[in-house]
Amino acid sequence: MKLNPPSKAASALSLCMVLLLGTAIFAQQATVSDSASDSTTAKRVCAMVSRFHISGKPINDEISQKLMKRFIKQLDPQKLYFYKSDIEAFEKDKTQLDDKLAVGDVNFAYESFDLYLKRLQERMEYAQQLVDVDHDFTVDESIIVDAKEQDFAKDQTEMNERWRKRVKYDLLNLVLEDTKLEEAREQLHKRYRNNLRTMAQTEKSEKLEMYLSSLTHCFDPHSSYMSPQTLEDFRISMELSLDGIGAALRSEDGFTVVAEIVPGGAADADGRLKPGDKIVAVAQEDGDFVDVVEMKLSKVVRYIRGKRGTIVQLRVKKEKNNAVETYELTRKKIELSTSEVKGKIIETGERLPGKTGRIGVISIPSFYRDFRGAQRGDENFKSTARDVRKVLYDFRDQGGVDGVVVDLRFNGGGALSEAIEVSGLFVDEGPVVQVKQMDGERKIHSDVEPGAVYTGPLVVVCNRLSASASEIFAGVIKDYKRGLIIGDTTTHGKGTVQNVMPVSNQMFSFLRGQDLGALKLTINQFYRVNGDSTQNRGVRSDIVLPSLIDNMDLGESFLDDAMEFDQTEVAQFAPVGMVNPQILDQLKQSSSKRIVADKEFKETQEEIDKYLQKKNQKTISLNEVTRRKELSSDKEKEKEDKKKEEEKAKKEAADKEIFKKDYYNDEILNITVDYMNVLKNMNTVQR
């Protein structure tokens, strides 16, 4: 689908932009990483933000002050490293950063980060000493856990006292988990060493990315600068594929450890690399081995990734016997199937006593699209809409379903075109979303395909982390009265559209070898067909189910510098009438009765009540007896929950990630069956 460029002024860039609700793709280029390129990058980012951001705000002294606060907060959010004198020294430039950025001066980023590393090293050295001190856990004292309640330390004495309590707090937490004191001390020694080691390996490009993203975040939470490495990660998340060996890795005590072997990858086909093995060195086909022990995980990953068909050598320390072996693997394309659309049919009689019906569940983790594959004309390029269509056809081929549940929980969004196309699978042709551009022009994006693939009872499940493209789809279903929205009180509330464009002044200059990363910039706002923005408010559920996440400070309204809710004109559309107040009242009453009587929902409400009590807690006691009393009931509950989860895990099959059996999902199924029956009775009466 062809989309309008962000504005008339931006038409020259439209050929190399992809309009998104969260991510985009550009080919990986050669990296230029010297002071000149940093300066050029900063100047271009400033020019692009000023020209294309939907707010139209200039980068001025106000933004300069915000930028300084944001960057310092990102480095030291808990006020555990910088002294008050450090902040005062920084603030001499608080109205100068905008002017410096305009001429490409980013020295503040590097100088403040260097000072942060110095302070971090000082604190970690002191913390290592405190770990071995005999702390008195009978003293009635507390630690401040809300950074808003304290200023930066005025001197070393105050900072040392802050860290004495911090180390005591960390030790006490481990002791309360029944860790022996000596073992707890060793764990903290490792933790503090790893903290320093990881931060010390922060690359210049990462520092620049942090700084320029702090700048863009002053305009809204979703605009950011992406380094070439981050841009590559975004590409992978959208295309659901990468070239590599097919192993998920994690960092553990300075080692790169194999966490999982991806089915169908090079490592899986070879068979020798196993979970738990440690990768200690990496070499390219004819190159020398590079020691990766103590190396930052993101850097190790870059050594291992590469073009398909090329060879990578791994020196591996085996988990089973500590023997060191060398493996030679040929990189291949890896499909990231765990992040793609999945579907299953649930026979409700097997889960809900006395209920009948076949419910098709579709899990949509994100709205992904392989833009490069589509542009190349690849026949089977990855697409959420294609995969949802395939699942719906599979349901039909398996004898059909009586209802469909679309699970959008934790779906952070993706491509606008996919949200439109997926909506078109469930509604007839008509407007889907309205997009307002920087110049105020309003564009209506419609589903132009006549008919729908599925027209039966539909339930959409969302939570506070269902954002962006998820909210477009949920909004369509709600406005067209096509189905029910169930879940948390509302969705995330992200009603803005981002465009990812290469950081370049001239058309296609990035194709001549320069790669200065990309700018993900908010250039549009989107609105539902009823005229409401989803910004800040999200899409409200028709039926709310109790959940802990619904009571957390999650969502657009809790983010700094988030844009406000607003409205536009109503688009002309024809609701289908599959939801009305009478239907909702009936379903809510039935659901409420079940929830009140359900033991696990009662426990959830108890958890919510405890969380709300602790939510505004400013301090935590460092007295062991007091803390044990506070944690004792929680600990017993954790043990019970762990036991339940283990029992569930044994019962669940290979597709356990798709709508696992639990009280929450079973209530969704109950509501769906009730909804199916209400619609069936309505149709019978109408006939």
SVG drawing of the C-alpha trace seen along z (x, -y; Angstrom):
<svg xmlns="http://www.w3.org/2000/svg" viewBox="-38 -29 83 63">
<polyline fill="none" stroke="black" stroke-width="0.4" points="0.0,0.0 1.4,-3.4 1.3,-6.0 1.5,-9.8 4.9,-11.3 5.0,-13.0 4.4,-16.4 4.7,-18.3 8.1,-19.6 9.3,-16.1 8.3,-14.8 11.9,-14.5 12.5,-11.9 9.3,-9.9 11.1,-7.3 13.5,-6.2 11.1,-6.3 8.7,-3.8 5.7,-5.0 5.5,-3.1 3.9,-2.9 7.1,-1.8 9.9,-0.5 11.3,-0.5 14.0,1.0 17.0,-0.2 19.8,1.8 22.9,2.1 25.8,-0.2 29.5,-0.6 29.9,-2.5 31.7,-5.8 32.5,-6.4 34.9,-9.4 34.5,-12.8 33.6,-14.3 30.8,-11.9 29.5,-12.4 29.4,-16.1 27.7,-15.6 25.2,-13.2 24.3,-15.7 23.7,-18.6 21.6,-16.5 19.5,-15.1 18.8,-18.6 17.9,-19.8 15.5,-16.9 13.8,-17.2 13.2,-20.9 11.9,-20.3 9.8,-17.2 8.6,-16.6 4.8,-17.0 5.0,-19.5 6.9,-22.1 8.8,-23.1 12.3,-24.6 15.4,-23.3 15.9,-26.2 17.0,-26.9 13.9,-25.2 14.8,-22.0 18.5,-22.4 17.5,-22.4 15.2,-19.4 18.0,-17.6 20.5,-18.1 18.0,-16.8 17.1,-13.8 20.6,-12.7 21.8,-13.0 18.7,-11.1 19.4,-8.4 23.0,-8.0 22.1,-8.2 18.4,-7.8 18.7,-6.8 21.2,-9.6 23.9,-7.1 26.9,-8.4 27.0,-12.1 27.6,-14.6 25.7,-17.9 28.8,-19.7 28.9,-17.6 25.4,-18.6 26.2,-22.3 29.1,-22.0 26.9,-20.5 24.3,-23.2 26.7,-25.9 25.8,-24.6 22.1,-24.1 21.1,-26.7 24.0,-26.1 23.4,-22.5 21.1,-23.5 23.6,-26.0 26.4,-23.4 24.3,-20.7 23.5,-23.1 27.1,-23.3 27.7,-19.6 29.3,-19.8 28.4,-16.7 31.3,-16.9 28.8,-17.2 27.7,-13.6 31.2,-12.2 32.5,-14.4 29.5,-13.7 29.6,-9.9 33.3,-9.9 32.6,-11.5 29.8,-9.0 32.3,-6.1 34.7,-7.7 32.1,-8.0 30.8,-4.5 34.3,-3.1 34.7,-5.0 31.4,-3.6 32.0,-0.1 35.4,0.0 33.8,-1.3 30.8,1.1 33.2,4.1 34.7,3.1 31.3,2.7 30.2,6.2 32.6,7.8 31.7,5.6 29.6,7.1 26.3,5.3 23.9,5.1 20.5,6.1 18.9,5.5 19.2,1.7 16.0,-0.2 17.0,-2.2 15.6,-2.5 16.8,-3.3 15.2,-5.8 14.0,-4.0 12.2,-6.9 14.8,-9.0 12.4,-12.0 12.7,-12.1 16.4,-12.9 18.9,-15.3 22.3,-14.4 24.8,-13.8 26.6,-17.0 29.9,-15.3 31.7,-11.9 30.5,-11.4 26.9,-11.6 27.6,-9.4 29.4,-6.8 26.4,-6.6 24.0,-6.2 26.1,-3.3 26.4,-1.7 22.7,-1.4 22.5,-0.3 25.0,2.6 23.2,3.5 19.9,3.5 21.3,5.7 22.8,8.2 19.6,8.3 17.5,9.1 19.7,12.1 19.7,13.2 15.9,13.0 15.9,15.3 17.6,17.9 21.0,17.3 23.9,18.0 25.8,14.8 29.1,15.9 27.3,16.8 25.4,13.6 28.6,11.7 30.1,13.5 27.0,12.7 27.3,9.0 31.0,9.0 30.2,10.4 27.3,8.1 29.3,4.9 32.2,6.1 29.8,6.8 28.2,3.4 31.5,1.7 32.7,4.0 29.5,3.6 29.4,-0.2 33.1,-0.6 32.5,1.2 29.9,-1.3 31.0,-2.3 31.1,-5.9 28.2,-5.2 26.1,-4.1 26.9,-7.2 25.9,-9.3 22.7,-7.3 21.9,-7.9 22.5,-11.6 20.6,-12.3 17.7,-10.1 17.6,-12.2 17.2,-15.2 14.4,-13.6 12.6,-12.4 12.3,-16.1 9.8,-16.3 7.9,-13.0 8.7,-9.6 8.8,-7.7 11.2,-9.8 14.7,-8.5 18.1,-8.3 19.2,-4.8 22.9,-4.0 23.6,-1.6 23.7,1.3 20.4,0.5 18.9,0.0 20.0,3.5 18.2,4.9 15.0,3.0 15.3,4.6 15.5,8.0 12.5,7.4 10.4,6.4 11.5,9.0 11.5,11.8 14.7,13.2 18.5,12.7 21.6,14.3 23.6,16.1 24.2,19.4 20.8,19.7 21.6,19.5 20.1,17.3 22.8,16.0 23.0,14.5 25.7,12.9 26.6,14.6 29.6,13.6 31.5,12.3 30.9,15.3 28.7,15.5 26.5,18.5 24.3,20.3 20.7,20.0 18.8,21.7 19.4,23.4 17.0,22.0 15.3,24.8 16.3,24.9 19.5,22.8 23.1,23.6 23.8,24.7 20.8,26.9 21.8,28.6 25.4,29.1 24.3,30.5 27.4,29.9 26.7,26.5 24.4,27.0 22.6,24.8 24.9,24.0 28.1,24.0 30.3,20.9 31.6,19.1 35.1,17.9 36.5,16.8 35.2,16.0 37.0,15.9 35.8,15.4 36.6,18.0 40.4,17.3 40.8,14.8 42.4,14.8 40.4,15.7 39.1,12.8 38.8,13.4 35.2,12.6 35.4,13.4 34.3,10.2 33.1,8.7 29.8,6.9 27.1,9.3 26.0,6.9 29.5,6.8 29.9,10.6 26.7,10.9 28.1,8.6 31.1,10.9 28.9,14.0 26.3,12.5 27.2,12.2 26.1,12.8 24.5,16.2 26.9,18.7 29.9,17.3 31.8,19.2 32.3,18.3 34.5,20.2 33.6,20.6 35.9,21.6 33.5,23.2 33.9,24.3 31.6,27.2 29.2,27.2 29.3,30.9 33.1,31.3 34.7,27.8 36.6,29.1 37.4,26.4 36.4,27.3 36.4,25.4 33.4,25.4 33.1,24.1 29.6,23.1 28.2,21.8 25.8,18.9 22.3,19.3 19.0,17.5 17.1,17.9 13.4,17.5 12.4,16.0 9.2,18.1 8.6,17.4 7.6,13.8 5.2,14.6 1.4,15.0 0.2,18.4 -3.2,19.9 -4.9,22.8 -8.5,24.1 -9.7,24.7 -12.6,27.1 -14.3,25.3 -15.8,28.4 -12.2,29.6 -11.5,26.4 -14.9,25.1 -17.3,27.6 -20.7,27.5 -19.7,25.1 -19.6,26.1 -18.1,24.5 -14.9,24.3 -12.9,21.1 -10.0,20.1 -7.3,18.2 -4.9,16.0 -1.8,14.7 -0.3,11.6 3.0,10.6 3.6,7.6 2.6,6.1 5.7,7.1 6.4,6.7 9.4,7.4 9.5,4.2 12.6,5.1 11.2,8.4 8.0,6.8 9.9,4.2 12.0,7.0 8.8,8.8 9.5,11.8 6.5,14.1 6.6,15.2 7.8,12.1 6.9,12.0 3.7,10.1 1.3,10.2 -1.7,9.8 -0.6,12.7 0.0,14.9 -3.4,14.0 -5.2,14.8 -3.4,18.1 -4.5,19.0 -8.1,18.1 -8.0,20.3 -6.5,23.1 -9.4,22.7 -11.8,23.1 -10.0,26.1 -10.2,27.7 -13.9,27.6 -14.5,24.0 -14.9,22.2 -17.8,20.7 -15.8,17.7 -12.4,16.1 -10.2,14.5 -7.4,12.2 -4.7,11.9 -2.9,8.5 -1.5,8.5 2.1,7.1 1.9,6.3 3.9,3.0 2.8,2.2 4.6,2.2 3.7,1.3 0.7,-0.9 0.0,1.0 -0.3,4.3 -2.7,2.8 -4.9,1.7 -4.7,5.1 -5.4,7.1 -8.4,5.0 -9.7,5.7 -9.7,9.4 -12.5,8.8 -14.5,5.9 -15.8,5.1 -14.3,2.3 -14.3,-1.1 -12.1,-3.6 -9.7,-2.0 -7.6,-4.9 -7.2,-8.6 -3.7,-10.2 -3.1,-13.9 0.2,-15.3 2.4,-18.1 0.7,-20.6 -2.7,-19.6 -3.8,-17.7 -6.0,-14.6 -5.6,-11.4 -8.1,-8.5 -6.6,-5.0 -9.2,-2.4 -9.5,1.3 -10.3,1.5 -10.8,5.3 -14.5,6.1 -15.8,8.6 -14.1,10.1 -12.3,13.4 -14.0,14.0 -17.4,12.5 -18.4,14.4 -18.2,13.5 -14.9,11.8 -13.1,11.0 -9.9,8.9 -7.8,9.1 -5.5,6.2 -3.5,4.9 -1.7,1.8 1.2,2.8 -0.9,3.2 0.2,0.2 0.1,-1.7 -0.9,0.7 -2.6,2.9 -4.7,-0.1 -5.6,-0.9 -7.0,2.7 -8.8,2.6 -10.2,-0.8 -11.6,0.5 -13.3,3.5 -14.8,1.2 -15.9,-1.6 -17.5,0.8 -19.2,2.6 -17.6,5.7 -16.6,7.4 -15.7,7.2 -12.6,5.6 -11.5,7.4 -8.6,6.9 -7.1,4.0 -9.0,0.8 -7.4,-0.6 -4.6,-0.1 -1.2,-1.9 -2.3,-5.1 0.2,-5.6 -1.5,-7.6 1.4,-8.8 3.1,-7.6 6.9,-7.4 8.9,-7.6 12.3,-6.1 14.6,-8.1 18.4,-7.8 20.4,-10.6 21.4,-12.2 21.2,-15.7 21.1,-14.5 18.9,-12.0 20.5,-8.5 23.8,-9.8 23.6,-6.9 23.9,-4.5 27.5,-5.8 29.0,-4.1 28.1,-6.5 25.9,-5.1 25.1,-7.7 22.2,-5.7 18.6,-6.7 16.1,-9.0 12.8,-7.6 10.7,-10.6 7.0,-11.3 5.6,-12.9 1.9,-12.0 -0.9,-11.4 -3.5,-8.8 -7.2,-8.8 -9.9,-6.2 -12.7,-6.4 -14.9,-7.9 -12.6,-10.9 -10.9,-10.1 -7.2,-9.9 -5.8,-6.9 -3.1,-9.2 -2.8,-9.1 -6.3,-7.6 -5.9,-4.4 -8.8,-2.2 -11.0,-1.3 -12.1,2.3 -15.8,3.2 -15.2,5.7 -12.4,5.2 -10.7,8.2 -8.7,7.7 -4.9,7.7 -1.8,6.4 -0.4,4.8 -3.6,2.6 -2.6,0.9 1.0,0.2 2.1,-3.2 2.3,-1.9 1.0,-3.8 1.5,-6.9 -0.1,-9.1 2.8,-8.2 5.6,-9.2 7.4,-12.5 6.6,-14.9 3.9,-12.7 1.6,-14.5 -2.0,-15.3 -5.3,-13.6 -7.2,-15.3 -9.9,-14.7 -10.5,-15.1 -13.5,-14.8 -15.5,-11.5 -15.0,-9.4 -18.0,-8.0 -18.3,-4.3 -21.0,-1.8 -21.1,0.1 -22.2,3.7 -24.1,3.8 -22.6,7.0 -22.2,5.1 -24.7,2.9 -25.3,1.8 -27.7,4.6 -25.3,7.3 -22.5,5.7 -24.6,5.4 -25.5,9.1 -21.9,10.2 -20.6,8.0 -23.0,9.3 -22.2,13.0 -18.5,12.3 -18.7,10.4 -20.5,13.3 -17.8,15.7 -14.9,13.4 -16.4,12.8 -16.7,16.6 -13.3,17.5 -10.5,18.2 -7.7,17.2 -9.3,13.9 -9.7,13.2 -6.0,13.9 -5.3,11.5 -7.3,8.8 -5.3,9.4 -2.1,9.0 -3.4,5.8 -4.3,4.4 -0.8,5.2 0.8,3.7 -1.2,0.5 -0.2,0.3 3.5,0.5 3.3,-1.5 3.9,-4.9 6.4,-3.5 9.2,-6.0 11.5,-4.0 12.2,-0.3 13.3,1.0 16.8,2.5 15.8,4.3 15.8,8.1 12.9,9.0 10.8,6.2 11.5,7.1 10.8,10.8 7.4,10.0 6.7,7.9 7.8,10.6 6.7,13.7 3.2,13.9 4.5,12.9 7.1,15.7 4.5,18.4 2.4,17.1 5.5,17.2 6.1,20.8 2.5,21.7 2.5,19.9 5.8,21.6 4.3,25.0 1.2,24.2 3.3,23.0 5.4,26.2 2.2,28.3 0.8,26.3 4.1,26.6 3.9,30.3 0.4,30.3 1.0,27.9 2.0,29.0 4.6,27.6 2.3,24.7 2.0,23.6 2.7,20.0 -0.6,19.8 -3.3,19.0 -2.2,21.3 -4.8,22.7 -5.2,20.4 -8.0,18.6 -7.7,15.4 -7.7,17.0 -10.5,19.3 -12.6,16.3 -11.9,14.8 -13.2,18.1 -16.3,18.0 -17.1,14.5 -16.5,15.5 -18.9,18.5 -21.5,16.3 -21.1,13.8 -21.4,16.5 -24.7,17.6 -26.1,14.1 -25.4,13.4 -26.9,16.8 -30.1,16.0 -30.3,12.6 -30.1,14.1 -32.7,16.7 -35.1,14.0 -34.5,11.8 -35.3,14.7"/>
</svg>
